[in-house]
Amino acid sequence: MNLSEDCLKGLEVLADEKIVPNEAFRALIDCCFDVVLKHETESALFENSSLKNVDVIALKQTYSAFIIFILETMKSNIDNSVITHTLEDHKLSSNRIQVIIQYFNQNRIAIRKVLSITNFHYPHIIDVNWRLDYFMKSNSIEKVNTPVYLINLTTEKEEGEKGEVEFACTLDQLQDLVFKLRDAQKQIERSSIKS
């Protein structure tokens, strides 16, 4: 798991019971999971009476570090043994680790669901329609004799919402588009072979 130095320092501050007492620890962990699950906003962190006695800078540092830890852990769907090992490496007590593991066990599916919804995805192309028009004349030029392709892409977003993308292009532009799509396909194939 790749965590920044700031995140690791924040986890070590979270381990220090003098800076973050047990009551504040539970309130902080609860608040972090509520924010990730979108049950609360960050303002709940500063409104919580259990966290009033914690230094504001330490509170912000541990909050941001633990939010990053939750998101990185759930993004990679890391199991409890790796979570435990990582937290032990950063000096968290076994009692605190058990509390964190308990929260992960209770909220793992819900967090993964929230992450899947909040990811940014381009719409997927689900259908293509095209039409060839042939322009013989224009208002300013007597003879044009140019083919124009009208392309209509039907797309679908993550939520199932459908949309359309329409554009017109010449034969050269269409050939360029097809060439670039084939090149992208070859790049993807090369990447999958290397992995």
Helices and strands as residue ranges (DSSP letters): H 5-15, H 22-36, H 43-47, G 49-51, H 56-75, H 80-89, H 94-118, E 124-135, E 146-156, E 162-169, H 171-194
